[in-house]
């Protein structure tokens, strides 16, 4: 398995620490030559990692299914798993068809991105269109299968760092814009889509939007 940049940097840190312990037992000139080589290798890896992490304007969507716990109490676990897989198969397709990228699934929810790879002026509009389509798709699925589920969706647009994060070098986005989107999802009404003012500025006049009073979100 190919090692991630973080793993390679960690190995170099270990090697540098081991060489530092050799002071007094090894000629200083030889030791400094070895350390200079190791530090140069580490700097190269850090530069490669920085190059893979880019600051971008992205639109982030968080969606979470409500009613899952109650449904799980009435159904066999295998049936619930199969049902949720069918749901996400349909909802994920809506995101992808709408030009979005699925960052990760989080329990009963999903985090999706627009703009992580390609900057487009209509990324916020595409995200809102996808959110509305998700709500319609879930509503139709529930009618077809005689189940009762709802979904909360939060959307925010802002600057974030896109790159490889963690020891497994997973590609994701980090930044306050992500935190705001997550908190908007939690504040959204069931079957609703709650967008931030930053997203609203990009989609004003395109959708029928109801302006809400200011929200007191955690840390905001």
C-alpha positions as CSV (number, residue, x, y, z in Angstrom):
1,X,0.0,0.0,0.0
2,X,1.3,3.4,-0.9
3,X,2.1,5.6,2.1
4,X,0.5,9.0,2.5
5,X,2.6,12.1,2.7
6,X,1.7,12.4,6.4
7,X,3.0,8.9,7.1
8,X,6.2,9.7,5.2
9,X,6.6,12.9,7.2
10,X,6.0,11.0,10.5
11,X,8.7,8.5,9.5
12,X,11.2,11.3,8.8
13,X,10.4,12.9,12.1
14,X,11.2,9.6,13.8
15,X,14.4,9.3,11.9
16,X,15.4,12.8,12.7
17,X,14.7,12.3,16.5
18,X,16.8,9.1,16.4
19,X,19.7,10.9,14.8
20,X,19.5,13.7,17.4
21,X,20.0,11.1,20.1
22,X,23.3,10.2,18.5
23,X,24.9,13.5,19.4
24,X,28.0,12.8,21.3
25,X,28.3,9.3,19.9
26,X,28.8,10.4,16.2
27,X,31.0,13.0,14.6
28,X,29.1,16.3,14.5
29,X,29.9,16.9,10.8
30,X,28.6,13.5,9.8
31,X,25.5,13.9,12.0
32,X,24.7,17.3,10.5
33,X,25.0,16.0,7.0
34,X,22.5,13.2,7.8
35,X,20.1,15.6,9.5
36,X,20.3,18.1,6.7
37,X,19.4,15.4,4.2
38,X,16.5,14.3,6.3
39,X,15.2,17.8,6.9
40,X,15.4,18.6,3.2
41,X,13.3,15.5,2.4
42,X,10.8,16.6,5.1
43,X,10.6,20.1,3.6
44,X,9.9,18.6,0.1
45,X,7.1,16.5,1.5
46,X,5.6,19.5,3.3
47,X,5.7,21.5,0.1
48,X,4.0,18.7,-1.8
49,X,1.3,18.6,0.8
50,X,0.8,22.3,0.7
51,X,0.4,22.1,-3.1
52,X,-2.4,19.6,-2.7
53,X,-4.3,21.9,-0.3
54,X,-5.9,24.8,-2.0
55,X,-8.1,27.6,-0.8
56,X,-11.4,27.5,-2.8
57,X,-14.8,29.1,-2.8
58,X,-17.1,26.1,-2.2
59,X,-20.8,25.5,-1.4
60,X,-21.3,22.9,1.2
61,X,-24.5,20.9,1.7
62,X,-25.3,18.9,4.8
63,X,-28.4,16.7,4.8
64,X,-29.6,14.4,7.6
65,X,-32.5,11.9,7.7
66,X,-35.0,12.3,10.5
67,X,-37.2,9.5,11.7
68,X,-34.5,6.8,11.3
69,X,-34.5,5.8,14.9
70,X,-38.2,5.3,15.1
71,X,-38.1,3.3,11.9
72,X,-35.3,1.1,13.2
73,X,-37.3,0.2,16.3
74,X,-40.1,-1.2,14.1
75,X,-38.0,-3.0,11.5
76,X,-35.4,-5.8,11.3
77,X,-31.8,-4.3,11.2
78,X,-31.1,-5.9,7.8
79,X,-34.3,-4.5,6.4
80,X,-33.4,-1.0,7.7
81,X,-29.9,-1.3,6.1
82,X,-31.2,-2.4,2.8
83,X,-33.8,0.4,2.9
84,X,-31.3,3.1,3.7
85,X,-28.9,1.9,1.0
86,X,-31.8,2.2,-1.5
87,X,-32.5,5.7,-0.2
88,X,-28.9,6.9,-0.5
89,X,-28.5,5.3,-3.9
90,X,-31.3,7.6,-5.1
91,X,-30.2,10.7,-3.2
92,X,-26.6,10.3,-4.0
93,X,-27.5,10.2,-7.7
94,X,-29.4,13.5,-7.3
95,X,-26.3,15.1,-5.9
96,X,-24.0,13.8,-8.6
97,X,-26.4,14.6,-11.4
98,X,-26.6,18.1,-10.0
99,X,-22.8,18.6,-10.4
100,X,-22.0,17.9,-6.7
101,X,-19.4,15.7,-5.1
102,X,-20.2,13.5,-2.2
103,X,-17.5,14.2,0.4
104,X,-18.7,11.6,3.0
105,X,-21.7,9.9,4.5
106,X,-22.1,10.7,8.2
107,X,-24.4,8.2,9.9
108,X,-27.9,9.0,8.6
109,X,-26.6,12.0,6.7
110,X,-24.4,13.2,3.9
111,X,-21.9,16.0,3.2
112,X,-21.7,17.2,-0.4
113,X,-19.6,19.9,-2.2
114,X,-19.8,22.1,-5.2
115,X,-16.7,23.9,-6.3
116,X,-14.0,21.7,-4.7
117,X,-12.6,20.9,-8.2
118,X,-14.1,23.5,-10.5
119,X,-15.0,27.1,-9.7
120,X,-18.4,27.9,-11.3
121,X,-20.5,30.9,-10.7
122,X,-23.6,28.8,-10.5
123,X,-22.3,26.3,-7.9
124,X,-24.6,27.8,-5.1
125,X,-27.6,27.6,-7.5
126,X,-26.7,24.0,-8.4
127,X,-26.5,23.1,-4.6
128,X,-29.9,24.6,-3.9
129,X,-31.4,22.9,-6.9
130,X,-30.0,19.6,-5.7
131,X,-31.3,20.2,-2.2
132,X,-34.8,20.7,-3.5
133,X,-34.5,17.7,-5.7
134,X,-33.4,15.6,-2.7
135,X,-36.5,16.6,-0.8
136,X,-38.7,15.7,-3.7
137,X,-36.9,12.3,-4.2
138,X,-37.2,11.4,-0.5
139,X,-40.8,12.3,-0.4
140,X,-41.5,10.1,-3.4
141,X,-39.6,7.2,-2.0
142,X,-41.5,7.4,1.3
143,X,-44.8,7.3,-0.6
144,X,-43.7,4.4,-2.7
145,X,-42.6,2.4,0.3
146,X,-45.2,3.6,2.9
147,X,-42.6,4.9,5.4
148,X,-42.3,8.2,7.2
149,X,-39.0,9.9,7.0
150,X,-38.0,13.6,6.6
151,X,-34.8,15.4,5.9
152,X,-33.2,18.6,7.1
153,X,-30.8,20.3,4.7
154,X,-28.3,23.2,5.4
155,X,-26.3,25.0,2.8
156,X,-23.5,27.5,3.1
157,X,-21.1,29.1,0.6
158,X,-17.6,30.3,1.6
159,X,-13.9,29.9,1.5
160,X,-12.4,26.6,2.6
161,X,-9.2,24.5,2.3
162,X,-9.5,21.6,-0.1
163,X,-6.9,18.9,0.4
164,X,-5.8,15.6,1.9
165,X,-6.5,15.4,5.6
166,X,-5.5,12.7,8.2
167,X,-3.2,9.7,8.1
168,X,-5.2,8.1,5.3
169,X,-4.9,11.3,3.2
170,X,-8.6,11.5,2.7
171,X,-9.7,14.3,0.4
172,X,-12.1,16.7,2.1
173,X,-12.6,20.4,2.9
174,X,-12.0,22.2,6.2
175,X,-12.8,25.6,7.4
176,X,-15.5,27.7,9.1
177,X,-17.7,27.5,6.0
178,X,-18.1,23.8,6.7
179,X,-19.0,24.4,10.3
180,X,-21.7,26.9,9.4
181,X,-23.3,24.5,6.9
182,X,-23.4,21.7,9.5
183,X,-25.1,24.0,12.0
184,X,-27.6,25.2,9.5
185,X,-28.6,21.6,8.8
186,X,-29.3,21.1,12.5
187,X,-31.4,24.3,12.6
188,X,-33.3,23.5,9.4
189,X,-37.0,22.5,9.7
190,X,-38.0,18.9,8.7
191,X,-38.4,18.7,4.9
192,X,-36.8,22.1,4.6
193,X,-33.7,23.7,3.1
194,X,-32.0,26.4,5.2
195,X,-29.3,28.4,3.4
196,X,-26.9,31.0,4.8
197,X,-26.9,34.6,3.8
198,X,-23.7,34.0,1.8
199,X,-25.5,31.4,-0.3
200,X,-28.5,33.7,-0.6
201,X,-26.4,36.4,-2.1
202,X,-25.6,34.1,-5.0
203,X,-29.1,32.8,-5.6
204,X,-31.2,35.9,-4.9
205,X,-34.0,36.1,-7.5
206,X,-33.7,32.5,-8.7
207,X,-35.7,30.7,-6.0
208,X,-38.7,31.5,-3.8
209,X,-36.9,32.2,-0.6
210,X,-38.4,33.0,2.8
211,X,-36.1,35.2,4.9
212,X,-35.7,33.9,8.5
213,X,-34.9,35.9,11.6
214,X,-31.2,35.8,12.7
215,X,-30.2,32.4,14.2
216,X,-28.2,31.9,17.3
217,X,-26.0,29.0,16.2
218,X,-23.3,27.5,18.4
219,X,-20.3,29.9,18.3
220,X,-22.1,32.2,15.8
